[in-house]
């Protein structure tokens, strides 16, 4: 495999202009794709007479296929007709009305769903009009979240992107805790929680930072390259989506909805605790590429300055945002369920340990412009998780789903990491990689502590101290490294 030439990487300003143009232009197509996805889901759910989590699993699993298909269709269409003027500053800022035509097909599908009197949410949404409103708001909220997470890194402000993501995740956690407290934890709760969090967090963020989000320059979008990289996702994702639906349908059939609901809440709680590892891994991802890959000097110039600020900001966001939400979950759920949560966290441990490599590994493959390998291995992961669910859920219930998910995830990352032997590593790269791993250990240790201790104060104090250690470790790694070093 040929070596990636990082010397040709555009400047951050050029990349920002492309990403912002892409995000804004893709927004209506995201709405359209979500509408089509829901329409297909309604039809299949009726044909299969699916209920409960199987029904919701069908809706959510198909989203990747429909979402990806219409994004790629729009990208290839614009690229085919060479619509560079479509991407200019003036057109984007002044011709919003002309782009409304892209909403028409999606809105038409939503109206058809509403008029047909779909009963897909009959137990939770009491009228077709409510269904129409929910789908529309969910589609827009998902697009808002996705767009914000694209724009901030593109303009060189990853220090804002990561705390916003942490805030959104913890908002979901808090809303789920409220649902659970008031006995409204049903299959609709996760969707409504994500919907609400997307709006509550991202609308104020866009308003507050609008002056730094929108000052883009005239530039064109490299849509052909986008199509090339994303086409494997379009081809492969239906397999993973369908396997995901079968998986959730099986859970619904053999497991109690309440057990699965509690598992989902514990899983969200787990995600909140592991935010530190996610965010620091995101911070370390470009750093890892810059330090390990050859011809990396351009990447160093772009990223290293931002990473120091990001690590400190992320640590503050975790300390101020996640900890109160964790306390609220314990307060509302109560200590009577702790034994169940300990079991769940125990089976989630392999997945937690594997998560540290997600962003770094993905970035390696993106750098090599290889999107086939992660997609194909992702199908393997879905098959393994499904087979484990079939074997474990009848015996262990929702805990079996946790074991299956963690094992499948661990397999996915181990296999991807093994495939990285294709990449050439410079001397000292292994030392740097394990320093970055140290930044993720706090989340793993906190999970272990929660599994063996009832002292919340001790847990939070340990999490804070280990998080501080992680931030200092990452910061020292960046400060003490110079591009001329050949070993560490």
N, C-alpha and C positions, 0 to 999 in steps of 0.2 A: 504494500500500500504506500502510495507516495506521501511524502512529508508535507504537512500543511504549511503554507507560506504565510506566516502571520505579518510579514512586512507589508502585505497588501490590504490589511484590515483598515477600513475607513476610520476617520476620527469619530469621537463620541458625538460631536455635533451633527455629523452627517448621518450617523446611525439614529440619533434622536429624531431627526427630520423624517426618516423612513418609518420608524416605528410609530410615531405619532400619526403620520398620514395613514398608515395601515390600520391602526386601531380605530380611527374615526370612520374610515371608509367601510371597515368590516362591521361596524356596529349594527346597521340595519340588516345585514345578512345574518348576523347572530340571532336577531329577533326572528327572522324568517326561518332559519334552521330549527330553532326551538319550537316554533309553531308546527312545522312539518313533523318534527319528531313526536310531538304530543298527538297529532292526528293519527300517525301510524300506530302509536301505542294504544290509542283508544280502540282501533280496529282489531288489533291482535288480542288485546285483553278481552274483548267481547267474544272473539272466536274461541279463545282458550278458557273462557269463564274463570279467569284467575281472580283471586281475592287477596285482600290484605297486603302483606309485604311482597308476595309474588307479583301483585298488580303494580305496586309502586316500584318494585325492582325492574319490571318491564319498562316502565316509563323512564326511569333514570338510566338504565343500562343502554337503551337505544339512543340516548342523547349524544353519545360520542360519535356514533355513525352519522346521524342526521346533521349534527353540528359541523362535523368535519367535512361532510360532503358539500354542503352549501357554501362553506367558507372557501373550499378549494374551487368550486364551480365559479364563484364570483371572482376569485383571484385569476383563474385561467381566462375567464371571459374578458376582464379588463386588460390582461396582458396580451391576449390575442388581437385585440383591436388597437393596441398601442395608445391607450387613453392616458398619456402622460399629463395632459392638461387637466385631467380629472383630479390629479393629486397636487395641484398647485395651491398655494396659500389662499389666493383670492377665491378659488372655486369652493374650497372647503369652508371658508368662513362666511361666504355670502350667499351660497346656493343650497342651503339646507332644504328649502321647499322642493327644489327639483329632485332631490334624492329621496323624498318621501315616497316616490313611486315604488321603491324597493320594499316598502312596508305593505303594499297592497296585497300581494299574494298571501303573505303570512297572516294578515288580518282577516282575509277571506276564509282561510282555513279555520281560524279561531271562531268566526261567526258560524261556520258550518257545524263545528263541534257543539257550540252553544244551542243552535236551533234544533239540532238532532236530539237534544235532551239526554246527552250522555250521562250514564249513571256510574261512571268510573270512580267518582268520589262521593257517591250517594250517601255514604255514612258520615261524611265529614263536611262536604260542601253541598248546601241544600238547594241550589238552583243552578241552571246553566249559566246564568249571568255571573254568579259567584265564581264558577269554574273559569269563565272567560277572563275575569279580572285577575284571578290567581295566576293563571298561565302567563298573561301579559306581564304582570308585575314581576313574576319569577324570571321571565326571559330578560327583561330590562335589568333587573338586579344582578343577574349573572353576568350580563354584558358590562355593567358598570364595574363590577369587581375585576373582571378580566382586563378591561381597558386600563384601569388604574394600575394594576400590577405590571402592565406592559410599559406604560408611559413613564413612570418614575425612574426605573433603571435606564430607560432610553435617554433621558435628559440628564443622566449622571447623578440622580438623587435616590440611589438605592437605600440611603439612610432613611428615607421617608417610606419607601415601599414596604420594607420588612416590618416596621412597627404597625403600619396600617393592616398588614396581613395578620399580625398577632392580635390586634384589636378586633378584627372581624371574626377570627376563630373564637376568641373568648366571648364575644357577643353571642355567637351561636351556642356556646356552652351555657351561658347564663340563661338564655331563652329556653333551652331544653330543660334546665333545672326548674324553671318556673312551670313549664308544661307538666313536668313530673310531679311537682309539689301539688298542683291543683288537679291531679288525676286526668290530665288531658294528653297523656303520652300515648298517642296512637300512630298508625303509619303516616298520617299527614304531618305530624309534629316536626320531623326533620326538615321537610321541604319548607314549611312555614318559617321555621327558625332561620334557615339559610336565606330565605327571601327577605325577612325582616332585617337580618344583620347586614346584608348587602346594601340595602337602602340606608339604614341608620348610620353606617360607617362611611360609605363611599360618597354619598351626596355632600355631607359637610366637608370631607377631604377635598373633593373637587372644587367646592366653593372657596375654601380657605386658600388653596394653592393654585387657583386658576391662573394667576399671573406668571407662574413658572411652568404650568402645564402647557399653555397655549402659545408661547412665543416661538413658533417654529419658522423655519426658512423654506423658501421655494426649493422643492426637490422632487425627484421621481422615485417611485416604488419599484423595487426589483422583484416583480411578481412571478416571473418565470422561475427564478431560483426558489421562491417560496413554494411554488407548485411542485418542483422537483423534490424538495425535502419532505413535503407533507403528503405526497401521493401514496407512499407506503402505508401511512396511517389510514387513508381512505380504503385501501384494499384489505388491510389486516383487521381493522377495528370491528367489523361485523362479527367476526369469530369470537373475539373477546366479549363483545356486548351480549351475544346470544348465550354464551357460556355463563356470563354474569347473571342473566335473567334466570336460567335454569337453576343456578346456584341459590339465588334468593327464593325462588319458588320452592325449592327443596327445603330450605330453612323454614319457610312459612308452613309447609305441610307437616313437618315432623316436630317443630318447636313451638312453644307457647309464645304468642305475640308479646306478652308482658316480659318474658325472659329475653326475647330478642330486643325489645325496647330498652330494657335495662342494660343489655350488652352494648347497645348503641350509645347510650348515655355514658357508660364507662369508657367506651372507645373515644368519645369526644373529650372526656376528662383527660384521658391519656394523651390525646393530641395537644391539649392545652399545656400539660406538663412538659411535653417534649418540644414545645415551641422553641426553647432555647437551642436545642440541637438543630432544628430546622433552620432557624435564622442564622446561626453561626455557620452552618454548612453552606447556606446561600452566600454568606459573606466570604467564605473560604473558597467557593467554587472558582471564580475568576482568578483568585490568587493562586489556586492550585494549578490551573492551566498555565498561568504566567510563569510559575516557578519550575514546573515539571516539563512542559512541552518545549521543544527546541524552537529557535527563532521567536522568542517570546517578548522581546523588548518593547514592542508596540503595546502589547497587552499590559505590561507593567506600567507604562506611562498612563494608560487609560484608567486602570483599576486601583492600583495600590493606594493612592491618595484617599480614595473614597472608603476603602475598607476599614481604615482605622476609625473613622467617624462612625461607620455603620456598626462596628462591633460594640462600641460604647452605647450608641443609641438603642441598639437591640437589647442590650442588657438592662437598660433603664425601662424599656417598654415591658419587658417581662416582669421586672420587680414591681412596677406600678400597675400593670394591667392584669396579669394572669393570676397573681396570688389572691387578690380579693375575690375573684370568680371561683377559684378553687375552694376558698372558705365558704362561699355561698352554696356551692354544690353540697358540701358536707352538711351544712346547716339545714338545707331543705330535704336532702335525701335521708339523713339520719344515720346513726351508727349501726342500726340493726342490719344494714345491708353490707357492712364492711367485709364480712367473710366472703360474700359472693364477689365483691370487687377485688379482693386479694387473689382469688382464683383467676379472675379475668386478667388481671395485670400479669400474673405468672405466665399465662399462655401468650400474652402479647409481647413478652420480653424478646423473643427472637426477632419479631418484626421491628421492635424499637432498636435493637442492636444493628439491624440491617439498614435502617433509615439513613444512617450517617453518610452512606455512599451515594444516595440518590442523586443529589444535585451535581456532585463531582463527576460521577460516571456519565450522567446524561450530557454534561458539557463536553466530555471527551468525545462522545459519539457525534455531537453536534459539530464540534470542531473538525471532525473528519467527514462531515456531511454524510453520515451513515444513519439513516432512520429505519432501515430494514431490520437490522439486528435487534434493537430493543423491542420492536413490534412483534417479531416472531417469538422471541423469548417471552414476551408478555402473554402470548397465547399459551405457551407451555405453562406459565404460572397459573393461568385461569383453569387449565385442565387439571393440574395438580391440586389446586384449591377445591375444585368441584369433587374430585375423587375422594379427597380427605373429608369433605363435608358429608358425602354419602356414607362414608365409613364411621364418622365420629358423631354426627348430630343425633342420630337415633339413640346413642348411648349417653352423650354428655350434654345434649341440648345446645343452648347458645354458647356455652363454653367450647363445645366442639367446633363451632364456627370460628371462634377466636384462634384455636389451635390451627385450623386449616388456613386461615388468612395469614397468620404469622409465618407458618412454614412455607406457604407459597411465595410470600414476599421475600423471605430469606433466600429461597432457591433462586428467585429472579435476580437479586443483587449479586449473589455469589457467582452465578453463571455469567452475568454481564462483566463482573470484575475479572473473572477468569479470561474472558475474551479480550480484556485490555492488554494482554501480553503482546498484541500487535503493535502497541504504542511504544516508541522509543523513550526511555527515561534517562534523564541526565544523572550524573553522580550526585548523591546527596538527596535525590528526590524521595527515597523511601523514608528518610529521617523527617523531611518536611511533612510528608503525608501522615505519619504517625503523630506529629505535633498537632496537626489539624484534628485527628481522631480524639486527642485529649480534650478538645473543646466540646466534644459530643458526650463524653463520659458522664458529665453531671446529670443529664436527663436519665441515663441508664441507672445510675446510682440512686437517684431519687425514686425511681420506680421500685428498686429493690427495697429501699427503706419503707415505702408505703406498704409493701407486701408483708413486712415483719413488725411494723410499729404502729401504735395507735396515737402517738404523740404528734399532733399536727404542728405544734410549735417547733419541735425538733426537725420535722420534715422540711418546713419552710426555711428555717435557719440554715439547714444543710444545703438546701437548693440554692439559697442566696449566696452562700460562701463558695460553693462549687461553681456557680455561674460566674462569680467574680474571678475565680481562678481561670475559668475558660477564656474570659475576655482578655485578661492579662496575658495569658499564654499566646493567644492569637495575635494580640497587638505586638508582643515582643518578637514573635516570629517574623512579622512584617518589618518592624523597625530594624532588627538586627540583620536582615538579609540584604545583600547587595547583588545586583545583576551579574557582577563579575565573579561571584563565588561559584566554584565548581563542586564544592561539597559543603556539608553542614555538620 
